Amino acid sequence: MDPEIDAQLTREVTDALRAAGHEALLLRYMAALQWFNKTRAELDRANAEGQINDAAQEAMNDALEDFERVEAEVMAAFDRLDEERG
């Protein structure tokens, strides 16, 4: 994904969560995103150096799974907000 688009989407999600009063979900979302970005960068570095790093791949997969779980919670929260606005 394009870094600018990714950053814009992240800002929009965090702004919407904050505006809706979902501070706890916002914190979980940001933590999951940060963990995923960190582990992805570590894997990218290892790959760039020509290393096969199973531990880095597993860490990134775990972080991605966590992020996807939190992202599903975010989408559910947005769906509830849409239903309330009706």
N, C-alpha and C positions, 0 to 999 in steps of 0.2 A: 504494500500500500504506500502511496505517496506520503512522505512525512508531513507535508503541509496539510493535506486532507485529514490525516490521522490526528494532527494537533487540533485542527478546527473541530472535528467531530468530538474529540475529548472535551474541548471547551464547552461545546453545546450541551453535551451530556451532563457535565459537572454543573453548569449554570442551571439547567433544568431541574436537576436533583436538589440543588440548593434552594431554588425558588419554590419548589414543592415541599420543602421542609424535611427532606430525606437525608439528613446529615449523616446518620450512621451508615446508610447505604452508600452515600457519596464517599465516605472514608474507606469502606470495603472495596469499592470500585477503584479508587485511586491506588490503594495498596496492591490490589491484584494486578492492575495495569503496570505499576512500577516493578513488581516482581517479574512479570512476564518480560517486560522490556530489558531488565537486567539479565535475565537468563538467556534471552535471545541474543543479546550483545555478546555474552560470554561464548555462546555456541558459534556465533559468527566469527569471533576472534580465533577460536580454535580451528574452524574450517579454513580461514584465511591463511593460517600457519600450516595448513596441510595435515592437521592432526584429526584423528577420529577420536572424539571424546564422548564415550557412551554416557558418562555421568552428566556431562553438560546437556546432552540430548534429553536424557531422562528428566533433568531439572526443568528444562524448557517445556517439556511435555506436561509435567505436573503443574507448572505455572500457567500454561495455556488452559489446561482443564479447569483450574481454579478461576481464571479470568472468565472463561465461558460460563461457568456456574453463576458468577456474580453478574455477568452481563445479562443472563436470563432473568435474574431478579430485577435488574434495572428495566428490562423490557416489560416485565409483568407490572412493575410500578407505573410505567408510562401508560400501559393499557388500562390500568385502573383509573388513572387520572383522566384519560380520554372518555371512559365510561361515565365518570362522575360529571364531566362537562356535557355529556350526552347529546 
